[in-house]
Amino acid sequence: MATTALTADSFMDTISSDGIVLVDFWASWCGPCRQFAPVFEAASESHEDITFTKVDTEAEQELAGGLQITSIPTLMAFRDGILLFNQPGALPATALEQVIDAVREVDMDEVRAEVAKQQAEQSENGDAPA
């Protein structure tokens, strides 16, 4: 499966979908981004059950800024609409595979329970939800 380009218009719908979504934030002038691109593409070919996406930070500056992307490449991993991983830096293939394995192994029932608990605490404290 090839990677898909995300825009501000398609970002929320894509990351909110069921399953795993990996997002690579990159720019054409970025050397480490160009180094990571073939690693990301190769992983997309061997994990057809995962949605691999890319955000061009130059074309989507408002989206990247809103997500506080300050260093590229940055990789985010979402599962069932919940952010589980967010890290800048070009990963070698073995590290990317470790991230994928870790995201697959997460007990999403536990994660959803923790998210609900945090939201309840914020409501009790009068904090606005994040």
C-alpha positions in Angstrom: 0.0 0.0 0.0 1.4 3.4 -1.0 1.4 6.4 1.3 -1.3 9.0 1.1 -0.9 12.7 1.3 -2.9 14.4 4.0 -4.1 18.0 4.0 -5.8 20.1 6.7 -9.1 19.0 5.1 -8.5 15.3 5.3 -6.4 15.0 8.4 -9.1 14.6 11.1 -11.2 12.2 9.1 -8.1 10.0 8.4 -6.7 9.9 11.9 -10.1 9.3 13.5 -10.8 6.2 11.5 -10.6 2.7 13.0 -7.2 1.0 12.9 -3.7 2.3 12.8 -2.7 5.5 11.0 1.0 6.6 10.8 1.7 10.2 9.8 5.0 11.4 8.6 5.5 15.1 8.7 8.2 16.1 6.2 9.5 18.8 3.8 11.3 18.4 0.5 14.3 20.4 1.6 14.8 18.3 4.7 17.7 15.8 4.4 16.6 13.5 7.3 13.1 13.5 5.7 14.5 12.3 2.4 16.5 9.6 4.3 13.3 8.4 6.2 11.0 8.5 3.1 12.1 5.1 1.6 12.0 3.5 5.1 8.4 4.7 5.5 7.5 3.7 2.0 8.9 0.2 2.4 7.0 -0.3 5.7 3.8 0.8 3.9 4.3 -2.1 1.4 4.8 -4.7 4.1 1.9 -3.6 6.4 -1.1 -3.3 4.2 -3.5 -3.2 7.3 -2.0 0.2 8.4 -2.7 3.5 6.8 0.5 5.3 6.0 0.2 9.0 5.4 2.4 12.0 4.8 2.0 15.7 5.6 4.1 18.2 3.6 4.8 20.8 6.2 5.6 23.4 3.6 2.2 23.0 1.9 0.3 22.5 5.2 2.0 25.0 7.4 -1.2 25.8 9.4 -1.8 22.1 10.1 1.8 21.5 11.1 1.7 24.6 13.3 -1.6 23.6 14.9 -0.1 20.2 15.8 3.1 21.9 17.2 5.4 20.2 14.7 8.7 22.0 15.5 11.2 19.4 14.0 11.0 17.2 10.9 10.6 14.5 10.2 8.1 13.8 12.9 6.2 10.5 13.1 2.8 10.3 14.8 1.0 7.0 15.3 -2.8 7.0 15.9 -4.9 3.9 16.7 -8.7 4.2 16.6 -8.4 8.0 16.6 -6.1 8.2 19.7 -2.5 9.5 19.5 -0.2 6.8 20.8 3.2 7.9 19.5 4.7 11.3 18.6 8.4 11.6 18.0 10.7 13.8 15.8 13.7 12.2 14.0 14.3 9.9 11.1 13.9 6.3 12.3 15.8 3.4 10.9 13.7 0.5 9.6 14.1 -1.6 12.7 13.0 1.2 15.0 9.9 1.9 12.8 9.1 -1.8 13.0 9.3 -1.6 16.8 6.9 1.4 16.8 4.5 -0.5 14.6 4.7 -3.6 16.9 4.2 -1.5 20.0 1.2 0.3 18.6 -0.4 -3.1 17.5 0.1 -4.5 21.1 -1.5 -1.6 22.9 -4.6 -2.6 24.9 -7.0 0.0 23.5 -9.6 -0.7 26.2 -7.1 0.4 28.8 -6.2 3.5 26.8 -9.9 4.5 26.3 -10.5 4.0 30.1 -7.5 6.2 30.9 -8.7 8.9 28.4 -12.1 8.8 29.9 -10.7 9.1 33.4 -8.5 12.1 32.4 -11.5 13.8 30.8 -13.6 13.3 33.9 -10.9 14.8 36.1 -10.6 17.8 33.8 -14.4 18.2 34.0 -14.3 18.1 37.8 -11.5 20.6 37.9 -13.3 22.9 35.5 -10.5 22.6 32.9 -11.3 22.7 29.3 -10.7 19.4 27.5 -7.5 19.3 25.5 
